[in-house]
Amino acid sequence: MTNVYSLPKDLPVPVDDGGAAHLLGLPLPNIQLQATNGSLVNLNAIKGKLVLYCYPMTGRPDIALPDGWDQIPGARGCTPQSCSFRDHYQEIKALDAEVMGLSVQDSAYQREMAERLHLPFKILSDTNHEFQKALNLPTFQVAGMTLLKRVTLIFDNSIVRAVHYPIFPSDADPDWVLDQLRLLT
């Protein structure tokens, strides 16, 4: 069984394919997304700073990852990334920013992960790819699924002010976020 909580040492490193080059300066779309706490969230309505980390899919200890998952550059590491954001949550909040995660998995699947990992923030579901399409976020295909490539966006008053792409290793993403938030203050 794969350990979803840690990163293998021999993962392929993702390269910048330009899939996020257009995002800087874009406004958040006016779309409501289901959150793990049962609420609907319109990210466009959030004032101030928002960190939105978008990820392919989280693994579960009792379900095998898709065949070849570890060979897809940037695919592996969603659970360690979420745990790292959890561990740095108070530091990010201290810089007057909110954190949310986003994937195309449904809310029930995400809720199990959020509870198991004790995440203090919302995870949003974009099962219909509305948010992904509105911002033209980069995706990839595996096992018949269209999944988001890992990208982190920092919004200030609903405008993209910083873009982290590609992200590797995934659990170092909050370090980049903290550096960017300090620049924005």
BELNORZI-V371182 format. One record per helix or strand of 2 or more residues. SS is the DSSP state (~ for helix, > for strand). FROM is the first residue (numbers start at 0). TO is the last residue. If there is no record, write none. Layout:
BEGIN
ss->SS from->FROM to->TO
ss->SS from->FROM to->TO
END
This chain:
BEGIN
ss->> from->31 to->34
ss->> from->39 to->41
ss->~ from->42 to->44
ss->> from->48 to->53
ss->~ from->68 to->70
ss->~ from->77 to->86
ss->~ from->88 to->93
ss->> from->96 to->102
ss->~ from->106 to->115
ss->> from->122 to->124
ss->~ from->129 to->134
ss->> from->138 to->141
ss->> from->144 to->147
ss->> from->150 to->155
ss->> from->158 to->163
ss->~ from->169 to->183
END
